[in-house]
Amino acid sequence: MNIKKLLVDFVTTFAVTLVVCAIVTFLYSFIVHGAGTIDWETSFRFAIIFGIILTWIKVREQKENKK
């Protein structure tokens, strides 16, 4: 797998996770606390973690399928 494909997979996973986490934290804050704020720290943390882990898993699966 080349670096360009790896970076595209990471950025895609990162962006989707960031948007979903931002929406979830906003809705949780709005429903539970009555204040519609987004927890950016948590959103970025989850996006980075899921971006790395899911990209790594995808690379490993592709290597196993080649064998």
PyMOL Python script that loads the backbone (N, CA, C, O; Angstrom):
from pymol import cmd

cmd.read_pdbstr("""\
ATOM      1  N   MET A   1       0.855  -1.179   0.000  1.00  0.00           N
ATOM      2  CA  MET A   1       0.000   0.000   0.000  1.00  0.00           C
ATOM      3  C   MET A   1       0.895   1.234   0.000  1.00  0.00           C
ATOM      4  O   MET A   1       1.845   1.327   0.777  1.00  0.00           O
ATOM      5  N   ASN A   2       0.587   2.150  -0.857  1.00  0.00           N
ATOM      6  CA  ASN A   2       1.427   3.344  -0.941  1.00  0.00           C
ATOM      7  C   ASN A   2       0.988   4.401   0.077  1.00  0.00           C
ATOM      8  O   ASN A   2      -0.096   4.329   0.657  1.00  0.00           O
ATOM      9  N   ILE A   3       1.849   5.357   0.264  1.00  0.00           N
ATOM     10  CA  ILE A   3       1.631   6.396   1.272  1.00  0.00           C
ATOM     11  C   ILE A   3       0.412   7.250   0.938  1.00  0.00           C
ATOM     12  O   ILE A   3      -0.343   7.626   1.835  1.00  0.00           O
ATOM     13  N   LYS A   4       0.215   7.558  -0.331  1.00  0.00           N
ATOM     14  CA  LYS A   4      -0.917   8.408  -0.717  1.00  0.00           C
ATOM     15  C   LYS A   4      -2.242   7.747  -0.338  1.00  0.00           C
ATOM     16  O   LYS A   4      -3.124   8.405   0.216  1.00  0.00           O
ATOM     17  N   LYS A   5      -2.390   6.465  -0.628  1.00  0.00           N
ATOM     18  CA  LYS A   5      -3.623   5.736  -0.290  1.00  0.00           C
ATOM     19  C   LYS A   5      -3.804   5.672   1.225  1.00  0.00           C
ATOM     20  O   LYS A   5      -4.917   5.807   1.734  1.00  0.00           O
ATOM     21  N   LEU A   6      -2.701   5.465   1.937  1.00  0.00           N
ATOM     22  CA  LEU A   6      -2.739   5.406   3.390  1.00  0.00           C
ATOM     23  C   LEU A   6      -3.214   6.735   3.980  1.00  0.00           C
ATOM     24  O   LEU A   6      -4.050   6.750   4.883  1.00  0.00           O
ATOM     25  N   LEU A   7      -2.686   7.840   3.475  1.00  0.00           N
ATOM     26  CA  LEU A   7      -3.088   9.163   3.964  1.00  0.00           C
ATOM     27  C   LEU A   7      -4.539   9.486   3.621  1.00  0.00           C
ATOM     28  O   LEU A   7      -5.249  10.090   4.425  1.00  0.00           O
ATOM     29  N   VAL A   8      -4.977   9.088   2.434  1.00  0.00           N
ATOM     30  CA  VAL A   8      -6.376   9.320   2.052  1.00  0.00           C
ATOM     31  C   VAL A   8      -7.306   8.542   2.979  1.00  0.00           C
ATOM     32  O   VAL A   8      -8.325   9.071   3.421  1.00  0.00           O
ATOM     33  N   ASP A   9      -6.962   7.293   3.276  1.00  0.00           N
ATOM     34  CA  ASP A   9      -7.774   6.494   4.196  1.00  0.00           C
ATOM     35  C   ASP A   9      -7.812   7.122   5.588  1.00  0.00           C
ATOM     36  O   ASP A   9      -8.869   7.187   6.216  1.00  0.00           O
ATOM     37  N   PHE A  10      -6.644   7.587   6.070  1.00  0.00           N
ATOM     38  CA  PHE A  10      -6.586   8.198   7.393  1.00  0.00           C
ATOM     39  C   PHE A  10      -7.412   9.478   7.455  1.00  0.00           C
ATOM     40  O   PHE A  10      -8.197   9.667   8.383  1.00  0.00           O
ATOM     41  N   VAL A  11      -7.238  10.353   6.472  1.00  0.00           N
ATOM     42  CA  VAL A  11      -7.949  11.638   6.469  1.00  0.00           C
ATOM     43  C   VAL A  11      -9.456  11.423   6.354  1.00  0.00           C
ATOM     44  O   VAL A  11     -10.236  12.123   7.001  1.00  0.00           O
ATOM     45  N   THR A  12      -9.864  10.467   5.539  1.00  0.00           N
ATOM     46  CA  THR A  12     -11.296  10.176   5.402  1.00  0.00           C
ATOM     47  C   THR A  12     -11.877   9.688   6.722  1.00  0.00           C
ATOM     48  O   THR A  12     -12.919  10.171   7.167  1.00  0.00           O
ATOM     49  N   THR A  13     -11.201   8.728   7.345  1.00  0.00           N
ATOM     50  CA  THR A  13     -11.663   8.209   8.633  1.00  0.00           C
ATOM     51  C   THR A  13     -11.658   9.304   9.692  1.00  0.00           C
ATOM     52  O   THR A  13     -12.596   9.408  10.483  1.00  0.00           O
ATOM     53  N   PHE A  14     -10.607  10.119   9.712  1.00  0.00           N
ATOM     54  CA  PHE A  14     -10.498  11.214  10.672  1.00  0.00           C
ATOM     55  C   PHE A  14     -11.653  12.199  10.516  1.00  0.00           C
ATOM     56  O   PHE A  14     -12.276  12.589  11.503  1.00  0.00           O
ATOM     57  N   ALA A  15     -11.938  12.599   9.284  1.00  0.00           N
ATOM     58  CA  ALA A  15     -12.987  13.594   9.034  1.00  0.00           C
ATOM     59  C   ALA A  15     -14.365  13.072   9.423  1.00  0.00           C
ATOM     60  O   ALA A  15     -15.143  13.777  10.067  1.00  0.00           O
ATOM     61  N   VAL A  16     -14.661  11.850   9.036  1.00  0.00           N
ATOM     62  CA  VAL A  16     -15.973  11.276   9.366  1.00  0.00           C
ATOM     63  C   VAL A  16     -16.127  11.140  10.876  1.00  0.00           C
ATOM     64  O   VAL A  16     -17.172  11.482  11.428  1.00  0.00           O
ATOM     65  N   THR A  17     -15.096  10.646  11.540  1.00  0.00           N
ATOM     66  CA  THR A  17     -15.156  10.484  12.993  1.00  0.00           C
ATOM     67  C   THR A  17     -15.280  11.826  13.697  1.00  0.00           C
ATOM     68  O   THR A  17     -16.029  11.945  14.666  1.00  0.00           O
ATOM     69  N   LEU A  18     -14.561  12.834  13.230  1.00  0.00           N
ATOM     70  CA  LEU A  18     -14.630  14.160  13.845  1.00  0.00           C
ATOM     71  C   LEU A  18     -16.037  14.740  13.739  1.00  0.00           C
ATOM     72  O   LEU A  18     -16.559  15.279  14.714  1.00  0.00           O
ATOM     73  N   VAL A  19     -16.642  14.636  12.582  1.00  0.00           N
ATOM     74  CA  VAL A  19     -17.993  15.175  12.384  1.00  0.00           C
ATOM     75  C   VAL A  19     -19.003  14.432  13.253  1.00  0.00           C
ATOM     76  O   VAL A  19     -19.846  15.054  13.900  1.00  0.00           O
ATOM     77  N   VAL A  20     -18.919  13.111  13.269  1.00  0.00           N
ATOM     78  CA  VAL A  20     -19.868  12.321  14.060  1.00  0.00           C
ATOM     79  C   VAL A  20     -19.706  12.621  15.546  1.00  0.00           C
ATOM     80  O   VAL A  20     -20.702  12.807  16.245  1.00  0.00           O
ATOM     81  N   CYS A  21     -18.480  12.670  16.037  1.00  0.00           N
ATOM     82  CA  CYS A  21     -18.254  12.969  17.456  1.00  0.00           C
ATOM     83  C   CYS A  21     -18.712  14.378  17.817  1.00  0.00           C
ATOM     84  O   CYS A  21     -19.265  14.589  18.897  1.00  0.00           O
ATOM     85  N   ALA A  22     -18.492  15.333  16.939  1.00  0.00           N
ATOM     86  CA  ALA A  22     -18.941  16.700  17.208  1.00  0.00           C
ATOM     87  C   ALA A  22     -20.460  16.755  17.309  1.00  0.00           C
ATOM     88  O   ALA A  22     -20.998  17.420  18.194  1.00  0.00           O
ATOM     89  N   ILE A  23     -21.149  16.068  16.416  1.00  0.00           N
ATOM     90  CA  ILE A  23     -22.616  16.043  16.458  1.00  0.00           C
ATOM     91  C   ILE A  23     -23.110  15.358  17.723  1.00  0.00           C
ATOM     92  O   ILE A  23     -24.036  15.839  18.377  1.00  0.00           O
ATOM     93  N   VAL A  24     -22.487  14.232  18.064  1.00  0.00           N
ATOM     94  CA  VAL A  24     -22.914  13.488  19.255  1.00  0.00           C
ATOM     95  C   VAL A  24     -22.681  14.303  20.520  1.00  0.00           C
ATOM     96  O   VAL A  24     -23.561  14.357  21.380  1.00  0.00           O
ATOM     97  N   THR A  25     -21.515  14.942  20.659  1.00  0.00           N
ATOM     98  CA  THR A  25     -21.270  15.730  21.866  1.00  0.00           C
ATOM     99  C   THR A  25     -22.181  16.953  21.930  1.00  0.00           C
ATOM    100  O   THR A  25     -22.607  17.353  23.014  1.00  0.00           O
ATOM    101  N   PHE A  26     -22.483  17.548  20.774  1.00  0.00           N
ATOM    102  CA  PHE A  26     -23.413  18.677  20.754  1.00  0.00           C
ATOM    103  C   PHE A  26     -24.802  18.236  21.219  1.00  0.00           C
ATOM    104  O   PHE A  26     -25.410  18.884  22.071  1.00  0.00           O
ATOM    105  N   LEU A  27     -25.299  17.138  20.659  1.00  0.00           N
ATOM    106  CA  LEU A  27     -26.636  16.659  21.033  1.00  0.00           C
ATOM    107  C   LEU A  27     -26.691  16.238  22.495  1.00  0.00           C
ATOM    108  O   LEU A  27     -27.675  16.516  23.181  1.00  0.00           O
ATOM    109  N   TYR A  28     -25.646  15.572  22.981  1.00  0.00           N
ATOM    110  CA  TYR A  28     -25.611  15.174  24.386  1.00  0.00           C
ATOM    111  C   TYR A  28     -25.638  16.409  25.293  1.00  0.00           C
ATOM    112  O   TYR A  28     -26.395  16.459  26.262  1.00  0.00           O
ATOM    113  N   SER A  29     -24.822  17.386  24.975  1.00  0.00           N
ATOM    114  CA  SER A  29     -24.774  18.608  25.769  1.00  0.00           C
ATOM    115  C   SER A  29     -26.107  19.347  25.725  1.00  0.00           C
ATOM    116  O   SER A  29     -26.559  19.885  26.736  1.00  0.00           O
ATOM    117  N   PHE A  30     -26.726  19.371  24.567  1.00  0.00           N
ATOM    118  CA  PHE A  30     -27.995  20.071  24.406  1.00  0.00           C
ATOM    119  C   PHE A  30     -29.123  19.367  25.155  1.00  0.00           C
ATOM    120  O   PHE A  30     -29.923  20.021  25.824  1.00  0.00           O
ATOM    121  N   ILE A  31     -29.194  18.055  25.049  1.00  0.00           N
ATOM    122  CA  ILE A  31     -30.288  17.298  25.668  1.00  0.00           C
ATOM    123  C   ILE A  31     -30.107  17.197  27.178  1.00  0.00           C
ATOM    124  O   ILE A  31     -31.054  17.438  27.927  1.00  0.00           O
ATOM    125  N   VAL A  32     -28.912  16.846  27.634  1.00  0.00           N
ATOM    126  CA  VAL A  32     -28.700  16.596  29.062  1.00  0.00           C
ATOM    127  C   VAL A  32     -28.507  17.886  29.849  1.00  0.00           C
ATOM    128  O   VAL A  32     -29.096  18.052  30.916  1.00  0.00           O
ATOM    129  N   HIS A  33     -27.695  18.794  29.340  1.00  0.00           N
ATOM    130  CA  HIS A  33     -27.349  19.995  30.100  1.00  0.00           C
ATOM    131  C   HIS A  33     -28.091  21.248  29.650  1.00  0.00           C
ATOM    132  O   HIS A  33     -28.054  22.265  30.342  1.00  0.00           O
ATOM    133  N   GLY A  34     -28.748  21.192  28.527  1.00  0.00           N
ATOM    134  CA  GLY A  34     -29.473  22.343  28.023  1.00  0.00           C
ATOM    135  C   GLY A  34     -28.586  23.410  27.399  1.00  0.00           C
ATOM    136  O   GLY A  34     -29.054  24.502  27.076  1.00  0.00           O
ATOM    137  N   ALA A  35     -27.312  23.098  27.229  1.00  0.00           N
ATOM    138  CA  ALA A  35     -26.376  24.043  26.609  1.00  0.00           C
ATOM    139  C   ALA A  35     -25.774  23.370  25.387  1.00  0.00           C
ATOM    140  O   ALA A  35     -25.093  22.352  25.507  1.00  0.00           O
ATOM    141  N   GLY A  36     -26.020  23.926  24.231  1.00  0.00           N
ATOM    142  CA  GLY A  36     -25.542  23.303  23.002  1.00  0.00           C
ATOM    143  C   GLY A  36     -24.090  23.616  22.710  1.00  0.00           C
ATOM    144  O   GLY A  36     -23.799  24.470  21.873  1.00  0.00           O
ATOM    145  N   THR A  37     -23.173  22.942  23.384  1.00  0.00           N
ATOM    146  CA  THR A  37     -21.749  23.145  23.135  1.00  0.00           C
ATOM    147  C   THR A  37     -21.130  21.854  22.612  1.00  0.00           C
ATOM    148  O   THR A  37     -21.569  20.753  22.946  1.00  0.00           O
ATOM    149  N   ILE A  38     -20.118  22.013  21.798  1.00  0.00           N
ATOM    150  CA  ILE A  38     -19.405  20.864  21.243  1.00  0.00           C
ATOM    151  C   ILE A  38     -18.121  20.676  22.037  1.00  0.00           C
ATOM    152  O   ILE A  38     -17.390  21.636  22.280  1.00  0.00           O
ATOM    153  N   ASP A  39     -17.848  19.452  22.439  1.00  0.00           N
ATOM    154  CA  ASP A  39     -16.608  19.131  23.141  1.00  0.00           C
ATOM    155  C   ASP A  39     -15.548  18.785  22.100  1.00  0.00           C
ATOM    156  O   ASP A  39     -15.409  17.629  21.700  1.00  0.00           O
ATOM    157  N   TRP A  40     -14.799  19.805  21.665  1.00  0.00           N
ATOM    158  CA  TRP A  40     -13.821  19.613  20.595  1.00  0.00           C
ATOM    159  C   TRP A  40     -12.668  18.718  21.032  1.00  0.00           C
ATOM    160  O   TRP A  40     -12.121  17.967  20.225  1.00  0.00           O
ATOM    161  N   GLU A  41     -12.303  18.795  22.293  1.00  0.00           N
ATOM    162  CA  GLU A  41     -11.196  17.974  22.792  1.00  0.00           C
ATOM    163  C   GLU A  41     -11.509  16.491  22.629  1.00  0.00           C
ATOM    164  O   GLU A  41     -10.680  15.726  22.137  1.00  0.00           O
ATOM    165  N   THR A  42     -12.692  16.097  23.039  1.00  0.00           N
ATOM    166  CA  THR A  42     -13.107  14.702  22.893  1.00  0.00           C
ATOM    167  C   THR A  42     -13.259  14.327  21.428  1.00  0.00           C
ATOM    168  O   THR A  42     -12.875  13.228  21.029  1.00  0.00           O
ATOM    169  N   SER A  43     -13.806  15.212  20.634  1.00  0.00           N
ATOM    170  CA  SER A  43     -14.007  14.920  19.213  1.00  0.00           C
ATOM    171  C   SER A  43     -12.681  14.687  18.498  1.00  0.00           C
ATOM    172  O   SER A  43     -12.552  13.729  17.735  1.00  0.00           O
ATOM    173  N   PHE A  44     -11.697  15.548  18.732  1.00  0.00           N
ATOM    174  CA  PHE A  44     -10.392  15.369  18.095  1.00  0.00           C
ATOM    175  C   PHE A  44      -9.681  14.123  18.614  1.00  0.00           C
ATOM    176  O   PHE A  44      -9.025  13.412  17.852  1.00  0.00           O
ATOM    177  N   ARG A  45      -9.814  13.866  19.912  1.00  0.00           N
ATOM    178  CA  ARG A  45      -9.173  12.685  20.483  1.00  0.00           C
ATOM    179  C   ARG A  45      -9.708  11.415  19.840  1.00  0.00           C
ATOM    180  O   ARG A  45      -8.929  10.559  19.422  1.00  0.00           O
ATOM    181  N   PHE A  46     -11.030  11.281  19.753  1.00  0.00           N
ATOM    182  CA  PHE A  46     -11.621  10.105  19.120  1.00  0.00           C
ATOM    183  C   PHE A  46     -11.263  10.027  17.642  1.00  0.00           C
ATOM    184  O   PHE A  46     -10.999   8.941  17.127  1.00  0.00           O
ATOM    185  N   ALA A  47     -11.250  11.158  16.958  1.00  0.00           N
ATOM    186  CA  ALA A  47     -10.936  11.159  15.527  1.00  0.00           C
ATOM    187  C   ALA A  47      -9.507  10.685  15.275  1.00  0.00           C
ATOM    188  O   ALA A  47      -9.267   9.921  14.341  1.00  0.00           O
ATOM    189  N   ILE A  48      -8.574  11.123  16.085  1.00  0.00           N
ATOM    190  CA  ILE A  48      -7.187  10.690  15.916  1.00  0.00           C
ATOM    191  C   ILE A  48      -7.045   9.207  16.222  1.00  0.00           C
ATOM    192  O   ILE A  48      -6.406   8.474  15.466  1.00  0.00           O
ATOM    193  N   ILE A  49      -7.634   8.761  17.323  1.00  0.00           N
ATOM    194  CA  ILE A  49      -7.530   7.349  17.705  1.00  0.00           C
ATOM    195  C   ILE A  49      -8.161   6.454  16.655  1.00  0.00           C
ATOM    196  O   ILE A  49      -7.534   5.500  16.195  1.00  0.00           O
ATOM    197  N   PHE A  50      -9.398   6.751  16.269  1.00  0.00           N
ATOM    198  CA  PHE A  50     -10.069   5.909  15.272  1.00  0.00           C
ATOM    199  C   PHE A  50      -9.395   6.013  13.907  1.00  0.00           C
ATOM    200  O   PHE A  50      -9.344   5.028  13.171  1.00  0.00           O
ATOM    201  N   GLY A  51      -8.883   7.177  13.561  1.00  0.00           N
ATOM    202  CA  GLY A  51      -8.182   7.325  12.292  1.00  0.00           C
ATOM    203  C   GLY A  51      -6.967   6.422  12.212  1.00  0.00           C
ATOM    204  O   GLY A  51      -6.744   5.774  11.189  1.00  0.00           O
ATOM    205  N   ILE A  52      -6.186   6.370  13.265  1.00  0.00           N
ATOM    206  CA  ILE A  52      -4.993   5.523  13.288  1.00  0.00           C
ATOM    207  C   ILE A  52      -5.368   4.050  13.326  1.00  0.00           C
ATOM    208  O   ILE A  52      -4.860   3.259  12.531  1.00  0.00           O
ATOM    209  N   ILE A  53      -6.251   3.675  14.241  1.00  0.00           N
ATOM    210  CA  ILE A  53      -6.570   2.258  14.429  1.00  0.00           C
ATOM    211  C   ILE A  53      -7.294   1.671  13.225  1.00  0.00           C
ATOM    212  O   ILE A  53      -6.927   0.590  12.764  1.00  0.00           O
ATOM    213  N   LEU A  54      -8.299   2.344  12.710  1.00  0.00           N
ATOM    214  CA  LEU A  54      -9.049   1.785  11.586  1.00  0.00           C
ATOM    215  C   LEU A  54      -8.214   1.731  10.308  1.00  0.00           C
ATOM    216  O   LEU A  54      -8.377   0.811   9.506  1.00  0.00           O
ATOM    217  N   THR A  55      -7.328   2.698  10.108  1.00  0.00           N
ATOM    218  CA  THR A  55      -6.433   2.652   8.954  1.00  0.00           C
ATOM    219  C   THR A  55      -5.452   1.493   9.097  1.00  0.00           C
ATOM    220  O   THR A  55      -5.182   0.792   8.122  1.00  0.00           O
ATOM    221  N   TRP A  56      -4.924   1.288  10.276  1.00  0.00           N
ATOM    222  CA  TRP A  56      -3.995   0.189  10.536  1.00  0.00           C
ATOM    223  C   TRP A  56      -4.665  -1.163  10.315  1.00  0.00           C
ATOM    224  O   TRP A  56      -4.068  -2.061   9.722  1.00  0.00           O
ATOM    225  N   ILE A  57      -5.896  -1.312  10.784  1.00  0.00           N
ATOM    226  CA  ILE A  57      -6.634  -2.563  10.586  1.00  0.00           C
ATOM    227  C   ILE A  57      -6.876  -2.815   9.103  1.00  0.00           C
ATOM    228  O   ILE A  57      -6.743  -3.946   8.635  1.00  0.00           O
ATOM    229  N   LYS A  58      -7.224  -1.784   8.372  1.00  0.00           N
ATOM    230  CA  LYS A  58      -7.468  -1.937   6.935  1.00  0.00           C
ATOM    231  C   LYS A  58      -6.205  -2.375   6.201  1.00  0.00           C
ATOM    232  O   LYS A  58      -6.266  -3.227   5.315  1.00  0.00           O
ATOM    233  N   VAL A  59      -5.066  -1.800   6.561  1.00  0.00           N
ATOM    234  CA  VAL A  59      -3.798  -2.178   5.937  1.00  0.00           C
ATOM    235  C   VAL A  59      -3.470  -3.633   6.244  1.00  0.00           C
ATOM    236  O   VAL A  59      -3.039  -4.372   5.359  1.00  0.00           O
ATOM    237  N   ARG A  60      -3.671  -4.044   7.483  1.00  0.00           N
ATOM    238  CA  ARG A  60      -3.391  -5.443   7.855  1.00  0.00           C
ATOM    239  C   ARG A  60      -4.296  -6.409   7.105  1.00  0.00           C
ATOM    240  O   ARG A  60      -3.835  -7.458   6.654  1.00  0.00           O
ATOM    241  N   GLU A  61      -5.573  -6.077   6.962  1.00  0.00           N
ATOM    242  CA  GLU A  61      -6.493  -6.949   6.224  1.00  0.00           C
ATOM    243  C   GLU A  61      -6.090  -7.054   4.759  1.00  0.00           C
ATOM    244  O   GLU A  61      -6.163  -8.132   4.170  1.00  0.00           O
ATOM    245  N   GLN A  62      -5.667  -5.946   4.171  1.00  0.00           N
ATOM    246  CA  GLN A  62      -5.251  -5.978   2.768  1.00  0.00           C
ATOM    247  C   GLN A  62      -3.987  -6.806   2.582  1.00  0.00           C
ATOM    248  O   GLN A  62      -3.847  -7.492   1.569  1.00  0.00           O
ATOM    249  N   LYS A  63      -3.065  -6.756   3.540  1.00  0.00           N
ATOM    250  CA  LYS A  63      -1.852  -7.571   3.455  1.00  0.00           C
ATOM    251  C   LYS A  63      -2.185  -9.055   3.576  1.00  0.00           C
ATOM    252  O   LYS A  63      -1.593  -9.879   2.880  1.00  0.00           O
ATOM    253  N   GLU A  64      -3.134  -9.405   4.457  1.00  0.00           N
ATOM    254  CA  GLU A  64      -3.528 -10.804   4.622  1.00  0.00           C
ATOM    255  C   GLU A  64      -4.243 -11.326   3.389  1.00  0.00           C
ATOM    256  O   GLU A  64      -4.076 -12.492   3.030  1.00  0.00           O
ATOM    257  N   ASN A  65      -5.033 -10.492   2.736  1.00  0.00           N
ATOM    258  CA  ASN A  65      -5.755 -10.925   1.537  1.00  0.00           C
ATOM    259  C   ASN A  65      -4.823 -11.135   0.347  1.00  0.00           C
ATOM    260  O   ASN A  65      -5.148 -11.902  -0.560  1.00  0.00           O
ATOM    261  N   LYS A  66      -3.668 -10.465   0.337  1.00  0.00           N
ATOM    262  CA  LYS A  66      -2.709 -10.641  -0.752  1.00  0.00           C
ATOM    263  C   LYS A  66      -2.021 -12.004  -0.677  1.00  0.00           C
ATOM    264  O   LYS A  66      -1.612 -12.551  -1.701  1.00  0.00           O
ATOM    265  N   LYS A  67      -1.896 -12.546   0.522  1.00  0.00           N
ATOM    266  CA  LYS A  67      -1.183 -13.821   0.703  1.00  0.00           C
ATOM    267  C   LYS A  67      -1.982 -14.992   0.220  1.00  0.00           C
ATOM    268  O   LYS A  67      -1.521 -16.130   0.303  1.00  0.00           O
TER     269      LYS A  67
END
""", "prot")
cmd.dss("prot")
cmd.show_as("cartoon", "prot")
cmd.util.cbc("prot")
cmd.orient("prot")
